[in-house]
Amino acid sequence: MRFGANKWVSQRQYFPALRRAKISHIRFHDLRRTNIALRIEQGQNTKYIQNQLGQASIQTTLYRYGHLISDVNTEEAKKLDSILGFDCEAELGTTLPSDRAAFLHE
């Protein structure tokens, strides 16, 4: 929502709703970013988020909000490590199981 484009909505609906909820002024854009952050934290598909935002390109979505995905990437990397048999708790981050380590060093 652009307040310049539809000032009536901001003056007649958004700001009165904030007052009724006893919330100090919050930019509408902050609500949008919070919504996106929560969606990313829940693991929603970035293509779905892009469509919900109405952005023409997934690159735009990833450029603007990609920094929020790092925690999700960590969790996905741990899942992959587990599938491959890596020890995620090792001192150096990941180590090969002994049978795979021997295979790689032959």
N, C-alpha and C positions, 0 to 999 in steps of 0.2 A: 504494500500500500504506500503510495506516495502522498504525503500530506499536502504538497503543493498542488497535486492533480485533483485531489478530492478533500479539500479542507473541511467540508461539511461533516464527513465521517469522523475526522479527528476531533472536531469541536463538539459534535452532537453525540458521539458514541464512545470513542476511545477514552478521551480525557474524563468524562463523567464516570465511566466504568472504573477508571483508576481511583477516582475520589471515593466512590462507593466501597471499593475494596480497601480503602485507607492505605493506598500504595502511593509513595511519592512518585514524582514524574519519572517515567521510564520511556525511553525512545522505542517506537514500534520496531525499529531495526534490531534492538536488543532482544525483543521477544522472538523475532525471526531467528537470530543466531542461537538463542537458547534452544529453540525447537530443533534446529539442525543438529546442535551438539548432542541433545538427548537421543535423536534418531541414530546418529553415528554410534553413540555409546551402546545403544541397543543392538547394534550390528545390522541395521537396515541396509539394504542394497543401495549403493551410491547412485545407480541408474534410477531407482525409484525416487530417491531424494531429489535428484535433478528434475524429474518430471513433476514432483510436488512443488518445487520452487518455480517451475515454469521457465527454466533456463534452457536455451537452445542447444547447448553443448555440455557434455560431461566434463570436458576440459575446464570449462568455466567453474563448474561445481568443485572439481578437485583442486583447482588453483586457489579458490577462495576459502575452502573449508578442509583441504587435505591435511593441514597441520593437526586437525582434531582426530585424525584417523590413527595416529601413532600408537595409542594404547590398543586399539583393535588389531593393528598389525602385530604387536607383541603377542597377543593372545593367539592369533592365527599361526604365528611362527612357532609358538610352544606346541600347538596341536600337531604341526608338521613334524617337529622334532620328536614328539611322542610316537607318531606313526613310523618314522624312520628309525626309532630306537635310540635316539640321542638322549643323553642325560642332561636335562635342562637345569638342574641344580648344581652342576659341576662348577668348580672355581673359575674356569675360563669361559663359561657360558655354555658351550656344547662340547661333548666329547663323544667319540665313537665307542660303541660296545667293543669289548676285547676281540671278538671274532671278526668284526668288520675292520677294526684297526689293523689286525694282522694281515687281512686281505689287502688293504691299501698299501702296506709297507713291503709287500713281496716284490 
